Amino acid sequence: CPTDLRARWVLAWMGVLLGAACLLLLLLLKKEGIKAPLRGRRALLVHAVEPVAERVACALMAALRPLGLAVAAAPGGGSGVAAWGPLPWLHAQHHRALRGGDTIIILLSPAAVAAAHQWDADPSPGDVPTAAPCEAFAAALSCAVPALAAGNGRYVVARLEAVVPVVPPVLRAAPAFALPSDTGGFLRALAAPRRGQWLEPYVAAVAEGLRRAVGE
């Protein structure tokens, strides 16, 4: 019957158009994922107050922004610090990150390591600080260490391999990455539990920015 045949063709074409629309939508979503694979994620970057750490923190924030990751730096600046003072602001940022399930990035530089060694119950003879401990970073550890010991929070340790040879014992409960050589692993840790295959195009650029900041 011509009418039935026409109806079948209409249904077939509707199916083809619907399939094409779904495929186009998937391609668009995949393209957005490639553009900003960490879109919707937030992180708190904890670093010491010393030149190398501040340079790397700025470079890291600039490099992670195109990936869609919203990063707040602590110690940081802004009206919150002015109103509360640096230490209360730092604690508030840390607790906010814990409540929100954000990733807390602990950036290890010489002054940060010196502060971390203050927590060592039995320091080894080789653990001689190469810099004065950063008090602001020590305050951040007063939040991070108990949370790490209890298995709370999403922590990632980033070690500047040119100036920090090992991770202090008090922070070894968190996954640690030597930067810039293990930038890929670091980015995949930030993306977890999502798959990190779309991060690969960014690895070289992030690593190069970190090398320049460290002065390698």
N, CA, C and O of each residue as an XYZ file, in Angstrom:
864
protein
N       0.852     -1.190      0.000
C       0.000      0.000      0.000
C       0.898      1.253      0.000
O       1.798      1.343      0.834
N       0.682      2.214     -0.902
C       1.544      3.406     -0.966
C       1.564      4.202      0.328
O       2.596      4.753      0.710
N       0.410      4.260      1.008
C       0.357      5.035      2.254
C       1.250      4.419      3.319
O       1.978      5.128      4.014
N       1.193      3.085      3.448
C       2.040      2.404      4.433
C       3.514      2.568      4.093
O       4.350      2.759      4.976
N       3.824      2.490      2.795
C       5.222      2.637      2.379
C       5.743      4.039      2.699
O       6.873      4.212      3.156
N       4.887      5.035      2.448
C       5.279      6.409      2.739
C       5.508      6.603      4.241
O       6.452      7.280      4.649
N       4.641      6.009      5.054
C       4.776      6.134      6.507
C       6.069      5.486      6.993
O       6.732      5.997      7.895
N       6.421      4.344      6.377
C       7.663      3.681      6.772
C       8.885      4.537      6.433
O       9.835      4.626      7.210
N       8.838      5.172      5.243
C       9.950      6.033      4.861
C      10.075      7.235      5.802
O      11.178      7.650      6.159
N       8.938      7.777      6.188
C       8.960      8.913      7.125
C       9.572      8.500      8.450
O      10.401      9.218      9.011
N       9.161      7.335      8.950
C       9.714      6.844     10.216
C      11.211      6.571     10.094
O      11.983      6.853     11.010
N      11.607      6.015      8.943
C      13.028      5.730      8.744
C      13.852      7.014      8.743
O      14.911      7.081      9.366
N      13.356      8.035      8.035
C      14.079      9.299      7.995
C      14.110      9.981      9.363
O      15.101     10.610      9.733
N      13.023      9.849     10.099
C      13.009     10.413     11.453
C      14.054      9.730     12.330
O      14.723     10.375     13.137
N      14.183      8.410     12.160
C      15.199      7.682     12.922
C      16.599      8.123     12.559
O      17.458      8.273     13.428
N      16.832      8.335     11.250
C      18.154      8.784     10.806
C      18.472     10.168     11.366
O      19.577     10.413     11.850
N      17.495     11.067     11.295
C      17.708     12.424     11.802
C      17.940     12.430     13.310
O      18.778     13.179     13.812
N      17.192     11.591     14.028
C      17.373     11.513     15.477
C      18.756     10.975     15.824
O      19.413     11.475     16.737
N      19.193      9.953     15.091
C      20.529      9.410     15.328
C      21.614     10.431     15.041
O      22.594     10.531     15.779
N      21.436     11.197     13.952
C      22.421     12.225     13.612
C      22.471     13.311     14.681
O      23.544     13.810     15.021
N      21.297     13.676     15.210
C      21.257     14.699     16.261
C      21.964     14.213     17.522
O      22.697     14.970     18.158
N      21.745     12.949     17.882
C      22.412     12.388     19.066
C      23.923     12.348     18.870
O      24.684     12.665     19.785
N      24.354     11.955     17.668
C      25.789     11.906     17.380
C      26.412     13.291     17.457
O      27.508     13.457     17.993
N      25.711     14.282     16.921
C      26.215     15.657     16.974
C      26.326     16.145     18.412
O      27.290     16.818     18.777
N      25.327     15.797     19.228
C      25.363     16.197     20.632
C      26.542     15.560     21.355
O      27.217     16.221     22.145
N      26.794     14.282     21.089
C      27.933     13.603     21.714
C      29.253     14.241     21.302
O      30.156     14.405     22.123
N      29.361     14.599     20.022
C      30.589     15.238     19.549
C      30.800     16.595     20.206
O      31.925     16.960     20.547
N      29.713     17.340     20.382
C      29.827     18.646     21.039
C      30.239     18.499     22.492
O      31.073     19.257     22.987
N      29.651     17.518     23.178
C      30.016     17.289     24.576
C      31.470     16.864     24.698
O      32.177     17.291     25.611
N      31.913     16.017     23.769
C      33.300     15.569     23.798
C      34.242     16.739     23.539
O      35.300     16.844     24.160
N      33.850     17.619     22.617
C      34.671     18.794     22.315
C      34.790     19.695     23.529
O      35.867     20.218     23.811
N      33.681     19.882     24.258
C      33.729     20.702     25.467
C      34.611     20.058     26.522
O      35.314     20.743     27.264
N      34.566     18.705     26.582
C      35.415     18.005     27.536
C      36.880     18.186     27.229
O      37.701     18.292     28.140
N      37.223     18.223     25.937
C      38.611     18.436     25.550
C      39.041     19.860     25.883
O      40.168     20.088     26.324
N      38.133     20.823     25.669
C      38.470     22.217     25.944
C      38.699     22.458     27.433
O      39.629     23.173     27.807
N      37.877     21.882     28.269
C      37.968     22.126     29.713
C      37.685     20.834     30.460
O      36.600     20.670     31.018
N      38.650     19.904     30.481
C      38.396     18.588     31.079
C      38.161     18.614     32.582
O      37.657     17.639     33.140
N      38.517     19.713     33.250
C      38.294     19.806     34.697
C      37.181     20.795     35.030
O      37.102     21.300     36.150
N      36.330     21.063     34.054
C      35.244     22.018     34.271
C      34.365     21.578     35.445
O      33.997     20.409     35.559
N      34.038     22.533     36.309
C      33.191     22.237     37.456
C      33.951     21.817     38.700
O      33.367     21.718     39.778
N      35.257     21.568     38.563
C      36.064     21.188     39.725
C      36.627     22.433     40.405
O      36.840     23.466     39.770
N      36.862     22.310     41.710
C      37.480     23.392     42.476
C      38.643     22.832     43.280
O      38.651     21.660     43.654
N      39.620     23.686     43.538
C      40.790     23.260     44.307
C      41.283     24.410     45.166
O      41.146     25.582     44.816
N      41.860     24.042     46.296
C      42.537     24.997     47.174
C      44.023     24.693     47.106
O      44.449     23.582     47.420
N      44.804     25.667     46.700
C      46.251     25.502     46.558
C      46.937     26.104     47.779
O      46.929     27.320     47.966
N      47.525     25.253     48.603
C      48.196     25.691     49.832
C      49.696     25.734     49.575
O      50.290     24.725     49.193
N      50.306     26.883     49.780
C      51.739     27.021     49.521
C      52.374     27.912     50.572
O      51.687     28.624     51.304
N      53.688     27.860     50.635
C      54.435     28.688     51.580
C      54.615     30.093     51.021
O      54.487     30.333     49.821
N      54.914     31.008     51.931
C      55.192     32.389     51.530
C      56.693     32.507     51.300
O      57.450     32.869     52.201
N      57.100     32.200     50.095
C      58.494     32.356     49.669
C      58.491     32.493     48.150
O      57.562     32.021     47.493
N      59.502     33.125     47.586
C      59.445     33.475     46.161
C      59.185     32.299     45.225
O      58.325     32.393     44.349
N      59.912     31.194     45.394
C      59.744     30.094     44.447
C      58.340     29.512     44.532
O      57.750     29.171     43.507
N      57.798     29.394     45.740
C      56.451     28.849     45.897
C      55.403     29.781     45.300
O      54.440     29.324     44.685
N      55.588     31.072     45.480
C      54.619     32.028     44.950
C      54.667     32.073     43.427
O      53.630     32.213     42.778
N      55.867     31.954     42.851
C      55.965     31.913     41.386
C      55.279     30.664     40.832
O      54.534     30.732     39.855
N      55.541     29.532     41.468
C      54.944     28.280     40.995
C      53.434     28.299     41.193
O      52.693     27.821     40.333
N      52.971     28.842     42.309
C      51.528     28.920     42.553
C      50.843     29.748     41.468
O      49.789     29.363     40.963
N      51.436     30.872     41.114
C      50.861     31.707     40.051
C      50.868     30.972     38.715
O      49.889     31.011     37.970
N      51.988     30.297     38.415
C      52.082     29.557     37.156
C      51.081     28.412     37.119
O      50.474     28.145     36.082
N      50.911     27.739     38.245
C      49.993     26.604     38.299
C      48.547     27.062     38.143
O      47.767     26.427     37.433
N      48.191     28.146     38.794
C      46.833     28.663     38.663
C      46.547     29.093     37.229
O      45.463     28.839     36.705
N      47.519     29.743     36.598
C      47.333     30.173     35.210
C      47.221     28.979     34.270
O      46.453     29.011     33.308
N      47.992     27.921     34.551
C      47.976     26.747     33.677
C      46.714     25.913     33.853
O      46.248     25.287     32.901
N      46.157     25.900     35.061
C      44.975     25.079     35.325
C      43.679     25.765     34.921
O      42.653     25.106     34.757
N      43.719     27.078     34.761
C      42.497     27.813     34.415
C      41.910     27.364     33.078
O      40.695     27.184     32.995
N      42.721     27.173     32.016
C      42.130     26.714     30.750
C      41.520     25.316     30.832
O      40.696     24.953     29.993
N      41.912     24.537     31.824
C      41.341     23.203     31.994
C      39.983     23.243     32.681
O      39.312     22.216     32.793
N      39.576     24.416     33.138
C      38.278     24.557     33.782
C      38.311     24.426     35.285
O      37.260     24.465     35.925
N      39.497     24.271     35.874
C      39.604     24.115     37.325
C      39.652     25.484     37.997
O      40.494     26.317     37.662
N      38.750     25.711     38.941
C      38.744     26.956     39.712
C      39.658     26.776     40.920
O      39.389     25.948     41.790
N      40.729     27.545     40.971
C      41.744     27.386     42.015
C      41.798     28.635     42.881
O      41.899     29.754     42.378
N      41.729     28.424     44.195
C      41.959     29.502     45.160
C      43.292     29.229     45.836
O      43.576     28.099     46.233
N      44.103     30.262     45.966
C      45.425     30.096     46.568
C      45.396     30.517     48.024
O      44.770     31.516     48.378
N      46.068     29.761     48.857
C      46.197     30.103     50.270
C      47.646     29.829     50.688
O      48.086     28.688     50.545
N      48.394     30.774     51.180
C      48.000     32.155     51.433
C      47.604     32.875     50.150
O      48.213     32.707     49.094
N      46.549     33.690     50.290
C      46.046     34.432     49.150
C      45.839     35.874     49.523
O      46.530     36.411     50.388
N      44.894     36.496     48.872
C      44.628     37.898     49.160
C      43.153     38.173     49.046
O      42.344     37.247     48.976
N      42.800     39.436     49.025
C      41.412     39.806     48.849
C      40.770     40.294     50.130
O      41.418     40.415     51.170
N      39.477     40.573     50.030
C      38.757     41.180     51.148
C      38.658     40.251     52.345
O      38.612     40.713     53.485
N      38.625     38.918     52.095
C      38.516     37.982     53.208
C      39.707     38.066     54.138
O      39.547     38.046     55.359
N      40.900     38.160     53.572
C      42.106     38.279     54.388
C      42.097     39.588     55.158
O      42.447     39.623     56.338
N      41.697     40.664     54.492
C      41.690     41.970     55.143
C      40.714     42.007     56.315
O      40.984     42.638     57.337
N      39.583     41.330     56.162
C      38.553     41.378     57.200
C      38.853     40.426     58.354
O      38.622     40.761     59.516
N      39.368     39.236     58.032
C      39.540     38.203     59.054
C      40.958     38.121     59.601
O      41.162     37.710     60.744
N      41.925     38.506     58.800
C      43.309     38.216     59.131
C      43.719     36.941     58.413
O      42.868     36.103     58.117
N      45.015     36.774     58.125
C      45.452     35.662     57.275
C      45.182     34.273     57.838
O      44.748     33.390     57.098
N      45.427     34.056     59.131
C      45.273     32.701     59.663
C      43.809     32.269     59.762
O      43.488     31.162     59.332
N      42.902     33.095     60.310
C      41.490     32.687     60.293
C      40.958     32.481     58.876
O      40.175     31.564     58.629
N      41.387     33.339     57.948
C      40.953     33.179     56.557
C      41.442     31.854     55.993
O      40.706     31.163     55.289
N      42.690     31.502     56.306
C      43.266     30.257     55.816
C      42.497     29.050     56.341
O      42.195     28.125     55.588
N      42.182     29.061     57.630
C      41.417     27.956     58.214
C      40.019     27.880     57.600
O      39.511     26.790     57.337
N      39.405     29.030     57.376
C      38.064     29.044     56.786
C      38.087     28.470     55.376
O      37.192     27.714     54.999
N      39.107     28.824     54.593
C      39.223     28.291     53.237
C      39.414     26.779     53.255
O      38.844     26.063     52.432
N      40.208     26.307     54.188
C      40.476     24.872     54.279
C      39.209     24.104     54.644
O      38.900     23.084     54.027
N      38.483     24.585     55.634
C      37.249     23.898     56.041
C      36.195     23.957     54.935
O      35.429     23.012     54.747
N      36.164     25.058     54.216
C      35.226     25.165     53.093
C      35.561     24.133     52.015
O      34.666     23.504     51.450
N      36.847     23.965     51.737
C      37.259     22.978     50.738
C      36.898     21.565     51.184
O      36.458     20.751     50.372
N      37.080     21.271     52.464
C      36.725     19.947     52.973
C      35.227     19.699     52.852
O      34.801     18.624     52.429
N      34.433     20.696     53.225
C      32.977     20.533     53.155
C      32.500     20.376     51.714
O      31.574     19.613     51.439
N      33.131     21.095     50.806
C      32.692     21.061     49.413
C      33.248     19.908     48.605
O      32.903     19.757     47.433
N      34.105     19.086     49.207
C      34.704     17.992     48.459
C      35.729     18.449     47.440
O      36.021     17.730     46.485
N      36.281     19.643     47.636
C      37.278     20.167     46.700
C      38.625     19.474     46.917
O      38.892     18.920     47.983
N      39.449     19.518     45.897
C      40.808     19.004     46.024
C      41.681     20.042     46.729
O      41.623     21.229     46.411
N      42.478     19.591     47.675
C      43.409     20.474     48.380
C      44.818     20.109     47.923
O      45.321     19.025     48.220
N      45.439     21.025     47.200
C      46.783     20.812     46.668
C      47.789     21.392     47.651
O      47.750     22.585     47.952
N      48.679     20.562     48.145
C      49.726     21.008     49.066
C      51.022     21.119     48.271
O      51.590     20.112     47.848
N      51.477     22.337     48.074
C      52.673     22.597     47.280
C      53.893     22.640     48.198
O      53.977     23.470     49.102
N      54.827     21.740     47.953
C      56.007     21.634     48.815
C      57.192     22.379     48.212
O      57.674     22.055     47.127
N      57.640     23.379     48.946
C      58.844     24.143     48.643
C      59.723     24.076     49.896
O      59.286     23.517     50.902
N      60.936     24.620     49.875
C      61.802     24.499     51.063
C      61.182     25.010     52.362
O      61.281     24.337     53.388
N      60.548     26.173     52.344
C      59.947     26.700     53.574
C      58.751     25.860     54.014
O      58.479     25.746     55.209
N      58.037     25.273     53.056
C      56.917     24.396     53.397
C      57.419     23.110     54.038
O      56.831     22.622     55.004
N      58.501     22.562     53.504
C      59.075     21.336     54.070
C      59.582     21.594     55.488
O      59.409     20.755     56.372
N      60.203     22.743     55.706
C      60.682     23.082     57.050
C      59.520     23.137     58.035
O      59.650     22.702     59.180
N      58.390     23.671     57.591
C      57.208     23.708     58.462
C      56.672     22.303     58.708
O      56.239     21.986     59.816
N      56.702     21.464     57.679
C      56.190     20.099     57.825
C      57.047     19.272     58.772
O      56.530     18.419     59.493
N      58.348     19.518     58.775
C      59.235     18.746     59.655
C      58.987     19.050     61.133
O      59.410     18.285     62.000
N      58.313     20.147     61.423
C      57.972     20.436     62.818
C      56.991     19.409     63.377
O      56.846     19.272     64.592
N      56.316     18.683     62.470
C      55.362     17.662     62.893
C      56.017     16.294     63.068
O      55.379     15.366     63.564
N      57.276     16.158     62.669
C      57.942     14.861     62.763
C      58.216     14.513     64.222
O      58.864     15.272     64.943
N      57.715     13.360     64.645
C      57.957     12.920     66.019
C      59.397     12.460     66.208
O      59.979     12.640     67.278
N      59.968     11.865     65.161
C      61.332     11.343     65.258
C      62.087     11.703     63.982
O      62.286     10.847     63.120
N      62.508     12.956     63.855
C      63.173     13.369     62.617
C      64.496     12.649     62.413
O      65.229     12.389     63.367
N      64.788     12.332     61.170
C      66.050     11.674     60.854
C      67.153     12.716     60.759
O      66.873     13.895     60.545
N      68.426     12.286     60.919
C      69.526     13.255     60.873
C      69.611     14.016     59.557
O      70.106     15.142     59.523
N      69.133     13.413     58.477
C      69.215     14.079     57.178
C      68.136     15.117     56.947
O      68.190     15.857     55.964
N      67.150     15.184     57.840
C      66.045     16.123     57.661
C      66.405     17.494     58.223
O      65.784     17.974     59.171
N      67.399     18.103     57.636
C      67.825     19.432     58.064
C      67.161     20.460     57.152
O      67.399     20.447     55.944
N      66.333     21.349     57.702
C      65.651     22.332     56.851
C      66.646     23.214     56.106
O      67.658     23.642     56.660
N      66.339     23.476     54.849
C      67.179     24.367     54.047
C      66.629     25.784     54.035
O      67.205     26.670     53.403
N      65.519     26.004     54.730
C      64.911     27.334     54.799
C      64.175     27.452     56.123
O      63.882     26.451     56.776
N      63.883     28.679     56.508
C      63.095     28.891     57.724
C      61.661     28.433     57.473
O      61.130     28.633     56.381
N      61.030     27.820     58.476
C      59.652     27.355     58.269
C      58.687     28.508     58.043
O      58.805     29.569     58.656
N      57.737     28.279     57.155
C      56.709     29.280     56.867
C      55.570     29.114     57.865
O      54.956     28.050     57.938
N      55.290     30.152     58.626
C      54.265     30.058     59.665
C      52.868     29.896     59.072
O      52.033     29.186     59.632
N      52.616     30.548     57.947
C      51.301     30.407     57.319
C      51.084     28.975     56.846
O      49.986     28.433     56.975
N      52.129     28.366     56.298
C      52.009     26.978     55.864
C      51.849     26.057     57.068
O      51.105     25.078     57.007
N      52.540     26.363     58.159
C      52.383     25.573     59.380
C      50.947     25.636     59.883
O      50.409     24.645     60.377
N      50.330     26.810     59.754
C      48.928     26.941     60.158
C      48.028     26.092     59.271
O      47.063     25.494     59.747
N      48.346     26.040     57.981
C      47.562     25.203     57.072
C      47.704     23.733     57.439
O      46.738     22.973     57.361
N      48.903     23.333     57.838
C      49.113     21.937     58.227
C      48.326     21.574     59.480
O      47.956     20.414     59.663
N      48.068     22.546     60.338
C      47.285     22.245     61.539
C      45.872     21.814     61.176
O      45.200     21.159     61.973
N      45.412     22.176     59.974
C      44.134     21.668     59.462
C      44.327     20.376     58.686
O      43.553     19.429     58.832
N      45.365     20.346     57.861
C      45.533     19.234     56.929
C      45.974     17.944     57.605
O      45.478     16.870     57.265
N      46.891     18.031     58.550
C      47.450     16.813     59.144
C      46.387     15.983     59.867
O      46.330     14.774     59.645
N      45.541     16.572     60.720
C      44.491     15.753     61.344
C      43.520     15.158     60.325
O      43.072     14.022     60.482
N      43.195     15.923     59.283
C      42.279     15.403     58.262
C      42.910     14.242     57.510
O      42.246     13.244     57.230
N      44.192     14.370     57.184
C      44.893     13.274     56.513
C      44.953     12.033     57.390
O      44.741     10.917     56.916
N      45.242     12.232     58.666
C      45.335     11.098     59.588
C      43.997     10.372     59.712
O      43.956      9.157     59.908
N      42.905     11.128     59.597
C      41.574     10.533     59.703
C      41.060     10.011     58.363
O      39.983      9.420     58.294
N      41.830     10.231     57.302
C      41.399      9.782     55.982
C      40.328     10.654     55.368
O      39.575     10.202     54.506
N      40.250     11.895     55.802
C      39.239     12.815     55.276
C      39.838     13.715     54.200
O      41.040     13.981     54.194
N      38.991     14.174     53.303
C      39.413     15.158     52.314
C      40.102     14.539     51.110
O      40.523     13.382     51.127
N      40.204     15.355     50.057
C      40.890     14.964     48.821
C      42.173     15.792     48.730
O      42.155     16.935     48.272
N      43.268     15.209     49.165
C      44.552     15.903     49.184
C      45.454     15.381     48.067
O      45.451     14.194     47.744
N      46.213     16.287     47.499
C      47.242     15.948     46.519
C      48.481     16.761     46.876
O      48.406     17.979     47.042
N      49.612     16.087     46.993
C      50.871     16.765     47.311
C      51.656     16.968     46.021
O      51.856     16.029     45.250
N      52.096     18.196     45.797
C      52.922     18.524     44.634
C      54.295     18.958     45.142
O      54.425     19.984     45.810
N      55.303     18.174     44.822
C      56.666     18.440     45.302
C      57.489     19.070     44.181
O      57.558     18.535     43.075
N      58.111     20.208     44.475
C      59.000     20.835     43.495
C      60.322     20.083     43.519
O      61.164     20.312     44.387
N      60.493     19.191     42.564
C      61.599     18.242     42.626
C      62.971     18.904     42.581
O      63.947     18.322     43.055
N      63.065     20.104     42.024
C      64.363     20.773     41.946
C      64.856     21.235     43.312
O      66.060     21.387     43.516
N      63.941     21.458     44.247
C      64.333     22.005     45.554
C      63.839     21.167     46.726
O      64.222     21.420     47.868
N      62.995     20.173     46.462
C      62.468     19.310     47.533
C      62.687     17.857     47.117
O      61.966     17.355     46.255
N      63.670     17.166     47.712
C      63.985     15.803     47.265
C      62.961     14.750     47.667
O      62.731     13.799     46.921
N      62.341     14.905     48.842
C      61.394     13.892     49.323
C      60.213     14.570     50.005
O      60.289     15.730     50.410
N      59.123     13.820     50.120
C      57.939     14.307     50.828
C      58.116     14.043     52.321
O      58.469     12.924     52.695
N      57.886     15.021     53.179
C      57.995     14.792     54.626
C      57.039     13.687     55.087
O      55.953     13.541     54.526
N      57.429     12.917     56.091
C      56.600     11.788     56.538
C      55.166     12.171     56.885
O      54.245     11.392     56.640
N      54.965     13.347     57.446
C      53.635     13.722     57.915
C      52.636     13.873     56.765
O      51.426     13.866     56.987
N      53.145     14.010     55.535
C      52.258     14.212     54.384
C      52.222     13.013     53.440
O      51.649     13.100     52.354
N      52.819     11.910     53.838
C      52.919     10.774     52.920
C      51.632      9.970     52.786
O      51.572      9.032     51.991
N      50.613     10.319     53.543
C      49.327      9.631     53.382
C      48.604     10.085     52.118
O      47.698      9.402     51.641
N      48.998     11.227     51.578
C      48.356     11.759     50.373
C      49.156     11.356     49.142
O      50.375     11.205     49.226
N      48.499     11.180     48.002
C      49.246     10.918     46.764
C      50.149     12.104     46.446
O      49.731     13.258     46.546
N      51.384     11.812     46.063
C      52.368     12.871     45.841
C      52.944     12.760     44.436
O      53.099     11.667     43.891
N      53.257     13.918     43.867
C      53.778     13.975     42.508
C      54.933     14.967     42.458
O      54.858     16.063     43.012
N      56.000     14.559     41.784
C      57.163     15.423     41.607
C      56.940     16.287     40.372
O      56.742     15.781     39.268
N      56.976     17.579     40.579
C      56.754     18.507     39.469
C      58.060     19.193     39.090
O      58.845     19.559     39.964
N      58.296     19.370     37.794
C      57.337     19.179     36.701
C      57.364     17.811     36.017
O      56.574     17.586     35.100
N      58.245     16.885     36.427
C      58.406     15.648     35.655
C      57.151     14.779     35.653
O      56.901     14.072     34.677
N      56.359     14.816     36.721
C      55.158     13.981     36.791
C      53.892     14.833     36.681
O      52.908     14.609     37.387
N      53.943     15.803     35.789
C      52.780     16.670     35.594
C      51.566     15.877     35.128
O      50.441     16.169     35.533
N      51.784     14.882     34.285
C      50.664     14.076     33.795
C      49.933     13.363     34.922
O      48.704     13.384     34.979
N      50.684     12.733     35.816
C      50.061     12.063     36.954
C      49.350     13.038     37.870
O      48.287     12.732     38.412
N      49.935     14.207     38.042
C      49.324     15.245     38.872
C      47.974     15.679     38.299
O      46.995     15.791     39.036
N      47.919     15.920     36.999
C      46.662     16.340     36.375
C      45.620     15.228     36.431
O      44.437     15.493     36.643
N      46.056     13.989     36.242
C      45.098     12.879     36.332
C      44.543     12.738     37.745
O      43.382     12.370     37.923
N      45.370     13.030     38.752
C      44.880     12.986     40.133
C      43.837     14.070     40.374
O      42.874     13.853     41.110
N      44.021     15.226     39.763
C      43.032     16.296     39.898
C      41.724     15.928     39.208
O      40.650     16.353     39.633
N      41.817     15.140     38.147
C      40.620     14.762     37.389
C      39.866     13.602     38.019
O      38.673     13.441     37.764
N      40.529     12.789     38.835
C      39.900     11.589     39.400
C      38.607     11.955     40.142
O      38.538     13.004     40.783
N      37.584     11.094     40.055
C      37.556      9.774     39.410
C      37.221      9.804     37.924
O      37.015      8.749     37.324
N      37.162     10.978     37.322
C      36.944     11.028     35.879
C      38.161     10.471     35.151
O      39.269     10.453     35.688
N      37.940     10.021     33.933
C      39.067      9.596     33.114
C      39.865     10.815     32.678
O      39.309     11.880     32.407
N      41.172     10.639     32.617
C      42.030     11.777     32.309
C      42.592     11.785     30.908
O      43.614     12.425     30.660
N      41.931     11.066     29.952
C      42.531     10.990     28.625
C      42.553     12.334     27.911
O      43.407     12.561     27.054
N      41.622     13.237     28.254
C      41.584     14.531     27.579
C      42.601     15.505     28.153
O      42.702     16.637     27.679
N      43.356     15.092     29.162
C      44.337     15.982     29.771
C      45.667     15.990     29.035
O      46.448     16.930     29.180
N      45.934     14.956     28.248
C      47.256     14.807     27.641
C      47.702     16.027     26.834
O      48.873     16.396     26.915
N      46.817     16.672     26.057
C      47.293     17.847     25.301
C      47.783     18.992     26.186
O      48.499     19.873     25.710
N      47.409     18.989     27.463
C      47.776     20.090     28.355
C      49.061     19.823     29.136
O      49.648     20.750     29.695
N      49.501     18.573     29.180
C      50.600     18.199     30.071
C      51.870     18.988     29.759
O      52.492     19.548     30.663
N      52.254     19.035     28.494
C      53.505     19.700     28.126
C      53.467     21.184     28.468
O      54.455     21.734     28.955
N      52.331     21.839     28.215
C      52.232     23.276     28.484
C      52.302     23.562     29.981
O      52.972     24.505     30.402
N      51.615     22.753     30.785
C      51.653     22.950     32.237
C      53.070     22.716     32.763
O      53.570     23.492     33.577
N      53.711     21.646     32.294
C      55.069     21.334     32.744
C      56.044     22.446     32.370
O      56.913     22.802     33.166
N      55.909     22.992     31.178
C      56.811     24.061     30.749
C      56.618     25.317     31.594
O      57.590     25.986     31.945
N      55.370     25.638     31.919
C      55.112     26.784     32.783
C      55.725     26.607     34.160
O      56.237     27.562     34.745
N      55.673     25.382     34.681
C      56.268     25.113     35.988
C      57.790     25.202     35.929
O      58.418     25.712     36.858
N      58.383     24.714     34.851
C      59.846     24.806     34.715
C      60.306     26.254     34.710
O      61.301     26.601     35.347
N      59.589     27.083     34.001
C      59.966     28.503     33.966
C      59.823     29.139     35.344
O      60.645     29.964     35.743
N      58.771     28.751     36.072
C      58.547     29.340     37.396
C      59.633     28.924     38.383
O      60.074     29.725     39.206
N      60.060     27.664     38.293
C      61.108     27.181     39.198
C      62.463     27.739     38.790
O      63.362     27.882     39.619
N      62.602     28.052     37.501
C      63.870     28.579     37.011
C      64.790     27.520     36.483
O      66.008     27.698     36.470
N      64.206     26.379     36.031
C      65.051     25.305     35.487
C      65.516     25.664     34.077
O      66.237     24.889     33.449
